[in-house]
Amino acid sequence: MGGDESSIWMQPERSRRPSPGPQRAYSRQQVVRAAIKIADQDGLQAASMRRIAAEIGAGTMTLYQYVRNREDLMELIVDEVTGEMGLPERPSGEWRADAAAVAVAKRDLYLRHTWLATRVPGHPVWGPHSLHVQEFLLSSFDAFEMSVDELVSLTGLLNGYVESFVRAEVGWQEEARRTGVDMQEWMRRTAPYARHLVISGRYPAFSRVLMENTSPHMEPDARFHYGLDRVLDSIEASLKPGT
């Protein structure tokens, strides 16, 4: 693989020849930080090349000296914020504590940068920060005997739980921002229909949820940790000590 087809992580800072004449110097890091700032403020779609260029005071075409295309930009900004997770250099040797640390740090990251939860997952990001998280989590299970498929499945179970949970959290936040209707207001507005469903008798199990859950039984943090413990229990049941 080479040329414009190679990974952004193998591309030099300036992948295209600059235009003739005097130019102000920028950096890839400036482009990335500007994109993150815009995404944090107005969502991922707002972080267009034109908007980023205006943020740093450059011409739009100038950005392509630092980032080849939007796909590369997405990899760069996802990896940049992933560095905020602040995991230790190596696992502690206590797999459950290490896996929980990854889960908690990932949820915190998604809640700080909510656009991560709204981003449609595609190919994995293999930047240095993202690879550190993967290496930390995968090597947390070094003491156990399992195939690569088993290891990837179990870590995928953990990551899937975190991402699903946070997407639901962020989804309510985004809907409230967009419509002005938060969860409590939505529940108030739908109360007449909820009563209708209960009275109909057609959905007894769901009616029990409605009747006993007029307000959340657990705060989000408590629900997250409750579910995380169950996921870790499931992983633990699959682990076999190495020889």
C-alpha positions as CSV (number, residue, x, y, z in Angstrom):
1,M,0.0,0.0,0.0
2,G,1.4,3.4,-0.8
3,G,0.7,6.9,-2.1
4,D,-2.7,8.4,-1.3
5,E,-4.0,4.9,-0.4
6,S,-1.8,4.5,2.6
7,S,-3.1,5.0,6.2
8,I,-3.2,8.5,7.5
9,W,-0.8,7.2,10.2
10,M,1.8,6.7,7.6
11,Q,1.3,10.1,5.9
12,P,3.7,13.0,6.5
13,E,2.4,16.2,7.8
14,R,2.3,17.8,4.4
15,S,1.0,15.2,1.9
16,R,0.5,17.8,-0.9
17,R,2.8,20.4,-2.3
18,P,1.8,23.9,-0.9
19,S,0.8,26.6,-3.3
20,P,3.5,29.1,-4.5
21,G,3.9,32.3,-2.5
22,P,4.2,33.2,1.1
23,Q,1.9,31.2,3.4
24,R,1.1,31.2,7.1
25,A,2.3,27.9,8.7
26,Y,-0.3,25.7,10.3
27,S,-0.1,22.2,11.7
28,R,-2.1,19.0,11.6
29,Q,-2.6,19.4,15.3
30,Q,-4.3,22.8,14.8
31,V,-6.7,21.3,12.3
32,V,-7.5,18.4,14.6
33,R,-8.1,20.6,17.7
34,A,-10.3,23.0,15.7
35,A,-12.4,20.1,14.4
36,I,-12.8,18.7,17.9
37,K,-13.9,22.2,19.2
38,I,-16.5,22.5,16.5
39,A,-17.8,19.0,17.0
40,D,-18.1,19.5,20.7
41,Q,-20.0,22.7,20.2
42,D,-22.3,21.9,17.3
43,G,-22.0,18.2,16.5
44,L,-19.8,16.1,14.1
45,Q,-21.5,17.2,10.9
46,A,-20.7,20.8,11.7
47,A,-16.9,20.1,11.5
48,S,-16.6,20.6,7.8
49,M,-13.4,21.5,6.1
50,R,-14.8,25.0,5.4
51,R,-15.8,25.5,9.1
52,I,-12.4,24.3,10.4
53,A,-10.6,26.5,8.0
54,A,-12.5,29.5,9.2
55,E,-11.8,28.5,12.8
56,I,-8.1,28.6,12.3
57,G,-8.0,31.5,9.8
58,A,-6.9,29.4,6.8
59,G,-8.2,28.9,3.3
60,T,-10.2,25.7,2.9
61,M,-7.8,24.2,0.3
62,T,-4.9,24.9,2.7
63,L,-6.2,22.2,5.0
64,Y,-5.6,19.5,2.4
65,Q,-1.8,20.1,2.9
66,Y,-2.4,18.6,6.4
67,V,-5.3,16.2,6.0
68,R,-6.1,14.5,2.8
69,N,-9.9,14.1,3.2
70,R,-12.7,14.0,5.8
71,E,-12.2,10.3,6.5
72,D,-8.6,10.9,7.6
73,L,-9.8,13.8,9.7
74,M,-12.3,11.6,11.5
75,E,-9.6,9.1,12.3
76,L,-7.4,11.9,13.6
77,I,-10.0,13.5,15.9
78,V,-11.3,10.2,17.3
79,D,-7.7,9.1,18.1
80,E,-6.9,12.6,19.6
81,V,-9.8,12.5,22.1
82,T,-9.2,8.9,22.9
83,G,-5.9,10.0,24.4
84,E,-8.0,11.7,27.2
85,M,-8.9,8.3,28.6
86,G,-5.7,8.4,30.7
87,L,-5.2,4.7,31.1
88,P,-1.9,3.5,32.7
89,E,0.9,2.3,30.5
90,R,0.3,-1.3,31.5
91,P,-2.6,-3.3,33.1
92,S,-2.3,-3.9,36.8
93,G,-2.7,-7.6,36.6
94,E,-6.2,-7.5,38.0
95,W,-8.2,-8.1,34.9
96,R,-11.6,-7.1,36.3
97,A,-10.3,-3.8,37.7
98,D,-8.5,-3.1,34.4
99,A,-11.5,-3.9,32.2
100,A,-13.8,-1.8,34.5
101,A,-11.3,1.1,34.2
102,V,-11.5,1.0,30.4
103,A,-15.3,0.9,30.5
104,V,-15.6,3.8,32.9
105,A,-13.0,5.9,31.1
106,K,-14.7,5.2,27.7
107,R,-18.1,6.3,29.0
108,D,-16.7,9.4,30.5
109,L,-15.0,10.2,27.2
110,Y,-18.2,9.7,25.2
111,L,-20.1,12.0,27.7
112,R,-17.5,14.7,27.2
113,H,-17.5,14.4,23.5
114,T,-21.1,13.3,22.7
115,W,-20.4,13.3,19.0
116,L,-18.5,10.0,19.5
117,A,-21.8,8.4,20.5
118,T,-23.6,9.7,17.4
119,R,-20.8,8.7,15.0
120,V,-21.6,5.7,12.8
121,P,-18.9,3.1,13.5
122,G,-16.8,2.1,10.6
123,H,-13.3,0.6,10.3
124,P,-11.3,0.6,13.5
125,V,-9.0,3.6,14.3
126,W,-5.4,2.5,14.5
127,G,-3.9,5.7,15.8
128,P,-1.5,5.6,18.8
129,H,-4.0,6.5,21.5
130,S,-6.6,4.1,20.2
131,L,-4.0,1.3,19.9
132,H,-2.9,1.9,23.5
133,V,-6.5,1.4,24.7
134,Q,-6.8,-1.8,22.7
135,E,-3.4,-3.1,23.8
136,F,-4.2,-2.3,27.5
137,L,-7.6,-4.1,27.3
138,L,-6.4,-7.1,25.3
139,S,-3.4,-7.6,27.5
140,S,-5.5,-7.4,30.6
141,F,-6.5,-11.0,29.8
142,D,-2.9,-12.4,29.3
143,A,-3.2,-14.7,32.3
144,F,-6.1,-16.6,30.7
145,E,-6.0,-19.3,28.0
146,M,-8.2,-18.3,25.1
147,S,-8.2,-18.1,21.3
148,V,-8.0,-14.7,19.5
149,D,-11.6,-15.1,18.5
150,E,-12.6,-15.6,22.2
151,L,-10.5,-12.7,23.3
152,V,-12.0,-10.4,20.7
153,S,-15.5,-11.5,21.4
154,L,-15.2,-10.9,25.2
155,T,-13.6,-7.5,24.8
156,G,-16.2,-6.7,22.2
157,L,-18.9,-7.6,24.7
158,L,-17.5,-5.1,27.1
159,N,-17.1,-2.3,24.5
160,G,-20.5,-3.0,23.1
161,Y,-22.2,-2.6,26.5
162,V,-20.4,0.7,27.1
163,E,-21.2,2.1,23.7
164,S,-24.9,1.0,23.8
165,F,-25.4,2.5,27.2
166,V,-23.8,5.8,26.4
167,R,-25.6,6.1,23.0
168,A,-28.9,5.9,25.0
169,E,-27.7,8.5,27.4
170,V,-26.5,10.8,24.7
171,G,-29.6,10.2,22.6
172,W,-31.8,11.7,25.3
173,Q,-29.5,14.6,25.6
174,E,-29.4,15.2,21.9
175,E,-33.2,15.0,21.6
176,A,-33.6,17.5,24.5
177,R,-31.2,19.8,22.8
178,R,-33.0,19.5,19.5
179,T,-36.6,19.7,20.7
180,G,-36.5,21.2,24.2
181,V,-38.2,18.0,25.5
182,D,-36.2,16.1,28.1
183,M,-36.9,12.6,29.4
184,Q,-39.2,13.8,32.3
185,E,-41.2,16.1,30.0
186,W,-41.6,13.3,27.4
187,M,-42.9,10.9,30.2
188,R,-45.4,13.6,31.3
189,R,-46.6,14.1,27.7
190,T,-47.0,10.3,27.1
191,A,-48.7,9.6,30.4
192,P,-52.2,9.4,28.9
193,Y,-51.1,6.9,26.3
194,A,-49.2,4.9,29.0
195,R,-52.4,4.7,31.0
196,H,-54.3,3.5,27.9
197,L,-51.7,0.7,27.4
198,V,-52.0,-0.5,31.0
199,I,-55.8,-0.5,30.9
200,S,-55.9,-2.4,27.7
201,G,-54.3,-5.4,29.3
202,R,-52.6,-6.4,26.1
203,Y,-49.0,-5.8,27.4
204,P,-48.9,-7.1,31.0
205,A,-45.1,-7.3,31.2
206,F,-44.6,-3.9,29.7
207,S,-47.3,-2.5,31.9
208,R,-45.5,-3.7,34.9
209,V,-42.4,-1.7,33.8
210,L,-44.7,1.4,33.3
211,M,-46.4,1.0,36.6
212,E,-43.2,0.4,38.6
213,N,-40.9,2.8,36.7
214,T,-42.7,6.1,36.8
215,S,-39.4,7.6,37.7
216,P,-36.0,5.9,37.2
217,H,-35.1,3.4,40.0
218,M,-31.4,4.1,39.5
219,E,-29.5,7.1,38.5
220,P,-27.4,6.7,35.3
221,D,-24.2,6.1,37.1
222,A,-25.7,3.4,39.3
223,R,-27.4,1.7,36.3
224,F,-24.2,1.8,34.3
225,H,-22.2,0.1,37.1
226,Y,-24.9,-2.4,37.7
227,G,-24.9,-3.4,34.1
228,L,-21.1,-3.3,33.9
229,D,-20.8,-5.7,36.8
230,R,-23.2,-8.2,35.1
231,V,-21.1,-8.0,31.9
232,L,-17.9,-8.6,33.9
233,D,-19.6,-11.5,35.6
234,S,-20.4,-13.0,32.2
235,I,-16.8,-12.5,31.0
236,E,-15.5,-14.1,34.2
237,A,-17.6,-17.2,33.7
238,S,-15.8,-17.7,30.3
239,L,-12.3,-17.3,31.6
240,K,-9.9,-20.3,32.1
241,P,-6.5,-19.8,33.7
242,G,-3.6,-20.2,31.4
243,T,-1.2,-23.1,31.8
